[in-house]
Amino acid sequence: MKTTHNVIKAVLLVGLFAFVLSCGEQNAKKEQGKLSIDFEKYTLENGLQVILHKDDSDPIISTAILYHVGSNREVEGRTGFAHLFEHMLFQESENVAQDQFFKKIQDAGGTLNGGTWQDGTVYYEVVPKNALEMVMWLESDRMGFLINTVTETAFANQQEVVQNEKRQRVDNNPYGHTSYVIDKNIFPKGHPYNWQVIGELVDLQNATVEDVKEFYRKFYGPNNATLVLAGDFDTQEAKALIEKYFGEIKRGPEVPPLEIQNVTLDKTVRLYHEDNFARAAQLNMVWPTVNESHKDQYALQFLGQLLSQGKKAPLYKVLVKEKELTSNTVAYSRVLEVAGKFRVSITANEGKNLTDIENAVLEAFKKFEEEGITDKDIERVKASLETDVYNGISSVLNKSFQLANYNVFRGDPGFITQDIENILAVSKEDVMNVYNKYIKDKPYVITSFVPKGSLDLAAANSEKAEVVEEEITENKEQAVADVQPEEIKKTPSEIDRSVEPVKGADPIVNVPVPWEDKLSNGMVVYGMEQSEVPLVQFNIVLRGGHLLDSFDKNGVSNLMTDIMSEGTKNKTPEELEEEIELLGANISMYTSSESITISANTLARNYEKTLALVEEILLEPRWDLEEFERIKTRTINGIKRNAANPNVVAGQVFNKLLYGPEHIFSYPGAGTEESVAALTIDDLKEYYDKYYSPTVARFHIVGAVNKETVMSSLSSINERWKPKDVTIPEYEIAPQPENASLYFLDIPNSKQSVINIGYLAKKRTDDDYYAATVMNYKLGGSFSGNVNLILREEKGYTYGARTDFEGSTIVGPFTASSSVRTNATFESVQIFKEEMEKYRNGISQEDLDFTKNALIKSNARAFETYGALLGMMRTMSAYNFSSDYITKQQEVVKMMTLDEHRALAEKYITPDKMIYFVVGDAATQFERFKNTGFDEIKLIDKEAKEVEIPILENVSK
């Protein structure tokens, strides 16, 4: 083996907009105020670049393979291949059978996925450390032993899956075609960023097996890839395994680097599109800028934040505060390998004209020029840098991503040192320079996406954009005619790749145990000291949330968390925001169905200052009337936009069908347009006075702080926050269906149908709740669940299908759900029904063993991050679980038998007693459900009320 070795020490400081690289305490050290890390890089004879980073904080490893090929390596007429191959590489290889990649990783207790963007494609796994050799076997097999398995049948299936992904993410979403229109007009014909990563629909449909094989041969060789291994492993063993499995793979063709292709515009291009799913007009203004290696890219990142983020931002001041044209402003720089762009995106308040918004953006730019930038503004942007560094270091996966990205796109995993120096060197003069150079008085692409029939809202002088929208056609199975199953030709290998490597003994997993305490005012406290990094994360959770809303004032709890984030009694919203930013902290509040949460993330040295701000927010609300009206407007805008989003509509109406009109959960937590419009600031004050009490509060904290310090720091909140009695209402559960009934809600022209099937099943605290979730795992609890394997992998109807139980302190639903292509709606519902019926008959011992392995072995990676530890403590406090609840859950899994599994399925998987709910195009799909065995079939509206059936097309177009 010919290798080049170079042990590199990289300074661990992350770029403001980069992924985060880090290590555990045991191999990290401070050097002149910087955290440093050791990793090793070497190259195999075939050109594969290997990076090793050791971190034995947890008994897991992460692998990432980054291929230097994205959509920018495609050509016009053959787009979407990189993303299509991302899917193909999960199917099978010569020595790994169909659909076994996911199953084998999950069976080992791991997780995996992949991703494609304009410049690259990455595949990754996180597994217990005893699965290292298996991962090397899997990844090497699809790198060097895949192409013979790309058959007509497998290819046709993944064509359908990718098209369904496009329908779900683009065609069926408000503003889904925006990036398509922008990129077609800012990058000239033939430019590698002129098309979308997901590809053109016609290209996906017309692609052949030979087309994609040729693409694979050109770009997926080891010499065009970087392999990163991070985590708990023996270095010499890892090197030997990497050589064993990857060393013999033949070098591919040389892949020449792409030339930098930054662009300019000769004139402003003005375009509009009538959006079938939009309920508010949206404006985008986009300027061409520079690629990621250009020195100006750093100042452009600062420019985006300074223009749009926070109360001081000129876009906020002009468009939100002064002119009330929108409730949110967005501006950011997007730099890629060969070019970049700067984008301002504004979603209008109801009825606001995009011409006015364009003029207001230009007015905000003028204000920016006149007011300039202060040194404090620059420091404000930089303040969160150190916190950002540490936030990612508890994840070996982030380390893998960071090392791979810097190696591929900067030629050096240690480029982080220079990257951070470039960021810290940005000055106010630099920011003004890039503004003048790329934005001020320069041509741009402007897009107006407006609701259908509202062309009057588009920016002046706009022309119609070319957008290709799919027609709904009759469903035809993608069977490949007259193609006989062919024997897969095996590529010769120096080792026997047909045998899966034996995994070693499962690593010992030590489930962390938090400490518990209680303040005299009634607030319970859970904590866990973790000293790997100088961070602290904590939250205060108050029971109630939407559950405490009244029917006549629905949406109060949601507004509460917005208004309380807007200043305090003694701090204006702007002053509070600045104080948080200068600490490098993040404080946020949100409302959920059964709780209100205030969360904080901060450096350990700033913990007590951050807690003091949280205390001030919690106990000294400002009740700012101006901000209140702005929040109401923003909320109503969001409700209106959601009314056209099939996925949101499906969830809201499904809740109405499940819970019935007498339960608060049948009403959306954000409220309705009417209920929010009627709310006053006094309604919020009343909610606060009645329901904000330490008696229903739980405090959770994890990080570099001990129990004594935590309890001492809570003395002020203990003294100041007075207890009061709070009664959480209990609602009767509506009668559940005795038969299978189908309800259909019409969203005309929908390119996909959203399917929700289920009934109200269990509370989280019920004795057999967890056993029911274990039983469900093979039905639809993971990628390898039966419904996903059939609907996605076999039929190609969907991008994903799942089943799950969602109980809490309230009885929650069992749900089977998916978004499927419109012309496969009926078939998909039938498959769900049939698979649930079959599941009641029991599963095989092999499937039960798979379930047990996946659920038990995954605990090796279950406690890696601060977020995971906070989640564990939150579960304990919410349901009054003991600290050994995870051990008890493991025992439930271990002891489950086939008979118990079947009994649970018979009890809880009852397809003949469920609600079947479909949101889609009724004109082509509703009639297909007639006379198909459902007890009743109803066309309903968004209030779940039956409507008259219009004259529908019985046959698809």
Backbone hydrogen bonds, N-H to C=O, Kabsch-Sander energy under -0.5 kcal/mol:
donor,donor_aa,acceptor,acceptor_aa,energy
3,T,1,M,-0.6
4,T,43,T,-0.7
5,H,3,T,-0.5
6,N,41,K,-1.7
8,I,6,N,-0.6
8,I,39,F,-1.6
10,A,8,I,-0.6
10,A,37,I,-1.9
12,L,35,L,-3.3
13,L,11,V,-1.6
18,A,15,G,-1.5
27,N,24,G,-1.2
28,A,25,E,-1.1
29,K,36,S,-1.0
31,E,34,K,-3.8
34,K,31,E,-1.5
36,S,29,K,-2.5
37,I,10,A,-1.9
38,D,27,N,-0.5
39,F,8,I,-2.1
40,E,52,L,-2.3
41,K,6,N,-1.4
42,Y,50,V,-2.4
43,T,4,T,-0.9
44,L,48,L,-2.6
47,G,44,L,-2.0
49,Q,225,A,-1.7
50,V,42,Y,-3.4
51,I,227,L,-2.6
52,L,40,E,-3.0
53,H,229,L,-2.5
55,D,231,G,-2.7
60,I,58,D,-2.2
61,I,127,V,-2.6
62,S,230,A,-3.2
63,T,125,E,-2.1
64,A,228,V,-2.0
65,I,123,Y,-2.7
66,L,64,A,-0.6
66,L,226,T,-2.4
67,Y,65,I,-0.6
67,Y,121,T,-3.0
68,H,224,N,-2.7
69,V,67,Y,-2.3
71,S,117,W,-1.3
72,N,118,Q,-2.6
73,R,70,G,-1.9
74,E,71,S,-1.5
75,V,78,R,-0.6
78,R,75,V,-2.4
83,H,197,V,-0.5
84,L,80,G,-2.3
85,F,81,F,-2.8
86,E,82,A,-1.5
87,H,83,H,-1.3
88,M,84,L,-2.2
89,L,85,F,-2.3
90,F,87,H,-1.7
91,Q,88,M,-1.8
92,E,88,M,-0.7
93,S,96,V,-2.3
94,E,145,F,-3.3
96,V,93,S,-0.7
99,D,91,Q,-2.1
100,Q,91,Q,-0.6
100,Q,97,A,-1.9
103,K,99,D,-0.8
104,K,100,Q,-2.9
105,I,101,F,-1.8
106,Q,102,F,-2.7
107,D,103,K,-2.7
108,A,104,K,-1.2
109,G,106,Q,-1.7
110,G,105,I,-2.9
111,T,126,V,-2.0
113,N,124,Y,-1.7
115,G,122,V,-2.3
117,W,120,G,-2.5
121,T,67,Y,-2.0
122,V,115,G,-2.8
123,Y,65,I,-2.0
124,Y,113,N,-2.5
125,E,63,T,-1.9
126,V,111,T,-2.4
127,V,61,I,-2.2
129,K,59,P,-2.2
131,A,128,P,-2.3
132,L,129,K,-1.3
135,V,131,A,-2.2
136,M,132,L,-2.1
137,W,133,E,-2.3
138,L,134,M,-2.6
139,E,135,V,-2.9
140,S,136,M,-2.1
141,D,137,W,-1.7
142,R,138,L,-1.7
143,M,139,E,-1.1
144,G,140,S,-2.6
145,F,141,D,-2.0
149,T,146,L,-2.8
150,V,147,I,-1.4
151,T,149,T,-1.7
155,F,151,T,-2.5
156,A,152,E,-2.5
157,N,153,T,-2.0
158,Q,154,A,-1.9
159,Q,155,F,-2.0
160,E,156,A,-1.7
161,V,157,N,-2.0
162,V,158,Q,-2.5
163,Q,159,Q,-2.1
164,N,160,E,-2.2
165,E,161,V,-2.0
166,K,162,V,-2.2
167,R,163,Q,-2.3
168,Q,164,N,-2.4
169,R,165,E,-2.8
170,V,166,K,-2.6
171,D,166,K,-1.7
172,N,167,R,-2.1
173,N,170,V,-1.4
176,G,173,N,-2.0
178,T,175,Y,-1.7
181,V,177,H,-2.1
182,I,178,T,-2.6
183,D,179,S,-2.8
184,K,180,Y,-2.0
185,N,181,V,-0.9
185,N,182,I,-0.9
186,I,182,I,-1.9
187,F,183,D,-1.6
191,H,188,P,-2.4
194,N,191,H,-2.3
199,G,196,Q,-1.1
204,L,200,E,-2.4
205,Q,201,L,-2.2
206,N,202,V,-1.8
207,A,203,D,-1.4
212,V,208,T,-1.8
213,K,209,V,-2.3
214,E,210,E,-2.2
215,F,211,D,-1.7
216,Y,212,V,-2.4
217,R,213,K,-2.6
218,K,214,E,-1.6
219,F,215,F,-1.5
220,Y,216,Y,-2.4
224,N,221,G,-1.8
225,A,222,P,-1.5
226,T,66,L,-1.7
227,L,49,Q,-3.1
228,V,64,A,-2.8
228,V,226,T,-0.5
229,L,51,I,-2.6
230,A,62,S,-2.7
231,G,53,H,-1.9
232,D,60,I,-2.5
233,F,231,G,-0.9
235,T,233,F,-0.5
238,A,234,D,-2.7
239,K,235,T,-2.5
240,A,236,Q,-2.1
241,L,237,E,-2.3
242,I,238,A,-2.6
243,E,239,K,-2.4
244,K,240,A,-2.4
245,Y,241,L,-2.4
246,F,242,I,-2.5
247,G,242,I,-0.7
247,G,243,E,-1.3
249,I,246,F,-1.3
261,Q,338,V,-2.3
269,V,444,Y,-2.2
270,R,268,T,-0.5
271,L,269,V,-0.5
271,L,446,I,-2.7
272,Y,463,E,-2.4
273,H,448,S,-2.4
275,D,273,H,-0.7
275,D,450,V,-3.1
276,N,274,E,-0.5
278,A,275,D,-0.5
282,Q,449,F,-2.4
283,L,346,I,-3.2
284,N,447,T,-1.9
285,M,344,V,-2.5
286,V,445,V,-2.6
287,W,342,F,-2.7
289,T,340,G,-2.4
292,E,336,L,-3.1
294,H,291,N,-1.4
297,Q,294,H,-1.6
298,Y,295,K,-0.8
300,L,296,D,-1.9
301,Q,297,Q,-1.5
302,F,298,Y,-1.6
303,L,299,A,-2.4
304,G,300,L,-1.9
305,Q,301,Q,-1.4
306,L,302,F,-2.7
307,L,303,L,-2.2
308,S,304,G,-1.5
309,Q,305,Q,-2.4
310,G,308,S,-0.5
313,A,310,G,-1.1
315,L,307,L,-2.2
317,K,313,A,-2.6
318,V,314,P,-2.5
319,L,315,L,-2.2
320,V,315,L,-0.7
320,V,316,Y,-1.5
321,K,316,Y,-2.3
322,E,317,K,-2.4
323,K,318,V,-2.4
325,L,319,L,-2.7
326,T,319,L,-1.2
327,S,347,T,-0.5
330,V,345,S,-1.3
332,Y,343,R,-2.1
334,R,341,K,-3.0
335,V,333,S,-0.5
336,L,339,A,-2.4
341,K,334,R,-2.1
342,F,287,W,-2.8
343,R,332,Y,-2.8
344,V,285,M,-2.6
345,S,330,V,-2.6
346,I,283,L,-2.8
348,A,281,A,-3.0
348,A,346,I,-0.6
349,N,325,L,-3.1
352,K,349,N,-2.2
354,L,457,L,-2.9
357,I,353,N,-1.5
358,E,354,L,-2.5
359,N,355,T,-2.2
360,A,356,D,-2.1
361,V,357,I,-2.3
362,L,358,E,-2.0
363,E,359,N,-2.0
364,A,360,A,-2.5
365,F,361,V,-2.1
366,K,362,L,-1.8
367,K,363,E,-2.2
368,F,364,A,-2.3
369,E,365,F,-2.2
370,E,366,K,-2.4
371,E,367,K,-3.0
372,G,368,F,-2.0
378,I,374,T,-1.6
379,E,375,D,-2.3
380,R,376,K,-2.3
381,V,377,D,-1.6
382,K,378,I,-1.7
383,A,379,E,-1.6
385,L,382,K,-2.1
388,D,384,S,-2.6
389,V,385,L,-1.9
390,Y,386,E,-1.8
391,N,387,T,-2.1
392,G,388,D,-0.8
392,G,389,V,-0.6
393,I,390,Y,-1.3
395,S,392,G,-1.4
396,V,394,S,-0.5
399,K,395,S,-1.3
400,S,396,V,-2.0
401,F,397,L,-2.5
402,Q,398,N,-2.5
403,L,399,K,-2.4
404,A,400,S,-2.3
405,N,401,F,-2.8
406,Y,402,Q,-2.4
407,N,403,L,-1.9
408,V,404,A,-2.5
409,F,405,N,-2.6
410,R,406,Y,-1.7
411,G,407,N,-0.8
412,D,406,Y,-1.6
415,F,412,D,-2.1
416,I,413,P,-0.6
417,T,414,G,-1.7
419,D,415,F,-2.7
420,I,416,I,-2.5
421,E,417,T,-1.8
422,N,418,Q,-2.3
423,I,419,D,-1.9
424,L,420,I,-2.8
425,A,421,E,-1.3
426,V,423,I,-1.4
431,V,427,S,-1.8
432,M,428,K,-2.1
433,N,429,E,-2.1
434,V,430,D,-2.2
435,Y,431,V,-1.9
436,N,432,M,-2.4
437,K,433,N,-2.1
438,Y,434,V,-2.5
439,I,434,V,-0.5
439,I,435,Y,-1.9
440,K,435,Y,-2.7
442,K,439,I,-2.1
445,V,286,V,-2.7
446,I,269,V,-3.2
446,I,444,Y,-0.5
447,T,284,N,-2.4
448,S,271,L,-2.2
449,F,282,Q,-2.5
449,F,447,T,-0.6
450,V,273,H,-2.2
450,V,448,S,-0.7
452,K,275,D,-1.1
454,S,451,P,-2.0
457,L,454,S,-2.0
458,A,455,L,-1.6
462,S,459,A,-1.0
463,E,270,R,-2.4
465,A,272,Y,-3.0
467,V,465,A,-0.8
469,E,467,V,-0.7
473,T,471,E,-0.6
481,A,479,A,-0.8
483,V,480,V,-1.2
484,Q,482,D,-0.7
497,R,495,I,-1.3
499,V,496,D,-0.9
500,E,498,S,-0.6
504,G,130,N,-1.2
510,N,508,I,-0.6
511,V,509,V,-0.9
515,W,527,G,-2.6
517,D,525,V,-2.4
519,L,523,M,-3.0
522,G,519,L,-1.7
524,V,697,A,-1.5
525,V,517,D,-3.1
526,Y,699,F,-3.1
527,G,515,W,-2.3
528,M,701,I,-1.6
530,Q,528,M,-0.5
530,Q,703,G,-2.4
535,L,533,V,-2.1
536,V,602,T,-2.7
537,Q,702,V,-2.7
538,F,600,A,-2.2
539,N,700,H,-2.3
540,I,598,I,-2.3
541,V,698,R,-2.9
542,L,540,I,-0.5
542,L,596,I,-3.1
543,R,541,V,-0.5
543,R,696,V,-2.7
544,G,594,E,-2.6
546,H,592,S,-2.1
547,L,544,G,-1.7
547,L,593,S,-1.5
548,L,545,G,-1.8
549,D,546,H,-1.8
553,K,550,S,-1.1
554,N,551,F,-0.7
556,V,553,K,-1.4
559,L,555,G,-1.9
560,M,556,V,-2.0
561,T,557,S,-1.1
562,D,558,N,-0.8
563,I,559,L,-2.8
564,M,560,M,-2.2
565,S,562,D,-0.8
566,E,563,I,-1.4
567,G,565,S,-1.1
568,T,571,K,-2.4
569,K,620,E,-2.3
571,K,568,T,-0.8
576,L,572,T,-2.7
577,E,573,P,-2.2
578,E,574,E,-2.2
579,E,575,E,-2.2
580,I,576,L,-2.2
581,E,577,E,-2.3
582,L,578,E,-2.5
583,L,579,E,-0.9
583,L,580,I,-0.7
584,G,581,E,-1.5
585,A,580,I,-2.0
586,N,601,N,-1.8
588,S,599,S,-2.3
590,Y,597,T,-2.2
592,S,595,S,-3.0
596,I,542,L,-2.1
597,T,590,Y,-2.7
598,I,540,I,-2.2
599,S,588,S,-3.0
600,A,538,F,-2.7
601,N,586,N,-1.9
602,T,536,V,-2.6
604,A,534,P,-2.5
606,N,603,L,-1.5
607,Y,604,A,-1.6
610,T,606,N,-2.4
611,L,607,Y,-2.9
612,A,608,E,-2.0
613,L,609,K,-1.5
614,V,610,T,-2.2
615,E,611,L,-2.8
616,E,612,A,-2.0
617,I,613,L,-2.6
618,L,614,V,-2.5
619,L,615,E,-2.7
620,E,616,E,-2.1
622,R,567,G,-0.7
625,L,623,W,-0.6
628,F,624,D,-2.3
629,E,625,L,-2.2
630,R,626,E,-1.7
631,I,627,E,-2.7
632,K,628,F,-2.4
633,T,629,E,-2.1
634,R,630,R,-2.4
635,T,631,I,-2.7
636,I,632,K,-2.7
637,N,633,T,-2.4
638,G,634,R,-2.1
639,I,635,T,-2.3
640,K,636,I,-2.4
641,R,637,N,-2.3
642,N,638,G,-2.5
643,A,639,I,-1.3
644,A,641,R,-1.5
645,N,642,N,-1.5
649,V,645,N,-2.8
650,A,646,P,-2.4
651,G,647,N,-1.8
652,Q,648,V,-2.3
653,V,649,V,-2.7
654,F,650,A,-2.1
655,N,651,G,-1.6
656,K,652,Q,-1.4
657,L,653,V,-2.1
658,L,654,F,-2.3
659,Y,655,N,-3.0
660,G,656,K,-1.7
663,H,660,G,-1.5
666,S,663,H,-1.8
667,Y,664,I,-1.8
671,G,668,P,-1.8
676,V,672,T,-2.6
677,A,673,E,-2.0
678,A,674,E,-1.4
679,L,675,S,-0.6
679,L,676,V,-1.0
683,D,680,T,-0.6
684,L,680,T,-1.1
685,K,681,I,-2.1
686,E,682,D,-2.3
687,Y,683,D,-1.9
688,Y,684,L,-2.6
689,D,685,K,-2.8
690,K,686,E,-2.1
691,Y,687,Y,-2.6
692,Y,688,Y,-1.9
693,S,691,Y,-1.2
696,V,693,S,-1.5
697,A,694,P,-1.4
698,R,541,V,-2.1
699,F,524,V,-2.9
700,H,539,N,-2.5
701,I,526,Y,-1.8
702,V,537,Q,-2.5
703,G,528,M,-1.7
704,A,535,L,-2.5
705,V,703,G,-2.3
710,V,706,N,-2.2
711,M,707,K,-2.9
712,S,708,E,-2.1
713,S,709,T,-2.5
714,L,710,V,-1.2
715,S,712,S,-1.6
718,N,714,L,-2.2
719,E,715,S,-1.9
720,R,716,S,-2.8
721,W,717,I,-2.1
722,K,720,R,-1.0
728,I,726,V,-0.6
741,S,739,N,-0.7
741,S,914,M,-1.6
742,L,936,E,-2.9
743,Y,916,Y,-3.2
744,F,938,K,-2.7
745,L,918,V,-2.8
746,D,940,I,-0.6
747,I,920,G,-3.3
750,S,747,I,-1.7
753,S,820,V,-2.9
754,V,919,V,-2.6
755,I,753,S,-0.6
755,I,818,S,-3.4
756,N,917,F,-2.6
757,I,816,A,-2.4
758,G,915,I,-2.2
759,Y,814,F,-1.3
761,A,759,Y,-0.5
761,A,812,G,-2.7
762,K,812,G,-1.3
764,R,808,S,-2.6
765,T,808,S,-0.8
766,D,763,K,-1.2
769,Y,766,D,-1.7
772,A,768,D,-2.0
773,T,769,Y,-1.8
774,V,770,Y,-2.1
775,M,771,A,-2.5
776,N,772,A,-2.0
777,Y,773,T,-0.8
777,Y,774,V,-1.0
779,L,776,N,-0.8
780,G,776,N,-2.2
781,G,776,N,-0.7
781,G,777,Y,-1.9
785,G,782,S,-2.0
786,N,778,K,-2.6
787,V,779,L,-2.3
789,L,785,G,-2.4
790,I,786,N,-1.8
791,L,787,V,-2.6
792,R,788,N,-2.2
793,E,788,N,-1.5
794,E,789,L,-1.6
795,K,790,I,-3.0
796,G,792,R,-0.6
797,Y,791,L,-2.6
798,T,791,L,-0.9
799,Y,819,S,-0.7
802,R,817,S,-2.2
803,T,780,G,-2.2
804,D,815,T,-2.3
806,E,813,P,-2.0
808,S,810,I,-2.2
812,G,762,K,-3.3
814,F,759,Y,-2.5
815,T,804,D,-2.8
815,T,813,P,-0.5
816,A,757,I,-3.0
817,S,802,R,-2.8
818,S,755,I,-1.8
819,S,800,G,-0.7
820,V,753,S,-2.6
820,V,818,S,-0.5
821,R,797,Y,-2.3
822,T,751,K,-1.7
824,A,821,R,-2.2
825,T,822,T,-1.6
828,S,824,A,-2.1
829,V,825,T,-2.2
830,Q,826,F,-2.2
831,I,827,E,-2.1
832,F,828,S,-2.4
833,K,829,V,-2.3
834,E,830,Q,-2.8
835,E,831,I,-2.9
836,M,832,F,-2.1
837,E,833,K,-2.1
838,K,834,E,-2.5
839,Y,835,E,-2.1
840,R,836,M,-1.1
840,R,837,E,-0.5
841,N,838,K,-1.7
842,G,839,Y,-1.7
848,L,844,S,-2.0
849,D,845,Q,-2.7
850,F,846,E,-2.2
851,T,847,D,-2.2
852,K,848,L,-2.4
853,N,849,D,-2.6
854,A,850,F,-2.7
855,L,851,T,-2.2
856,I,852,K,-2.5
857,K,853,N,-2.1
858,S,854,A,-0.7
859,N,856,I,-1.5
860,A,857,K,-1.8
861,R,858,S,-1.6
862,A,859,N,-0.7
864,E,861,R,-0.8
869,L,865,T,-1.8
870,L,866,Y,-2.7
871,G,867,G,-2.1
872,M,868,A,-2.0
873,M,869,L,-2.1
874,R,870,L,-2.5
875,T,871,G,-2.1
876,M,872,M,-2.0
877,S,873,M,-2.5
878,A,874,R,-2.4
879,Y,875,T,-1.9
880,N,876,M,-0.8
881,F,876,M,-1.6
885,Y,882,S,-1.7
888,K,884,D,-2.1
889,Q,885,Y,-2.1
890,Q,886,I,-2.3
891,E,887,T,-1.7
892,V,888,K,-1.7
893,V,889,Q,-2.0
894,K,890,Q,-2.9
895,M,891,E,-2.5
896,M,892,V,-0.7
896,M,893,V,-1.0
901,H,897,T,-2.6
902,R,898,L,-2.5
903,A,899,D,-2.5
904,L,900,E,-2.3
905,A,901,H,-2.2
906,E,902,R,-2.7
907,K,903,A,-1.7
908,Y,904,L,-2.6
909,I,905,A,-2.4
910,T,908,Y,-1.0
913,K,910,T,-2.5
914,M,911,P,-0.6
915,I,758,G,-3.0
916,Y,741,S,-3.0
917,F,756,N,-2.7
917,F,915,I,-0.6
918,V,743,Y,-2.6
919,V,754,V,-2.4
920,G,745,L,-2.2
920,G,918,V,-0.5
922,A,920,G,-1.0
924,T,921,D,-0.8
925,Q,921,D,-1.4
926,F,922,A,-1.5
927,E,922,A,-0.5
928,R,925,Q,-1.0
929,F,926,F,-1.9
930,K,927,E,-1.5
932,T,929,F,-1.0
935,D,740,A,-3.1
936,E,740,A,-0.6
938,K,742,L,-2.5
940,I,744,F,-2.6
940,I,938,K,-0.6
941,D,945,K,-2.0
944,A,941,D,-2.0
947,V,939,L,-2.9
952,L,950,P,-0.6
953,E,923,A,-0.8
954,N,952,L,-0.6
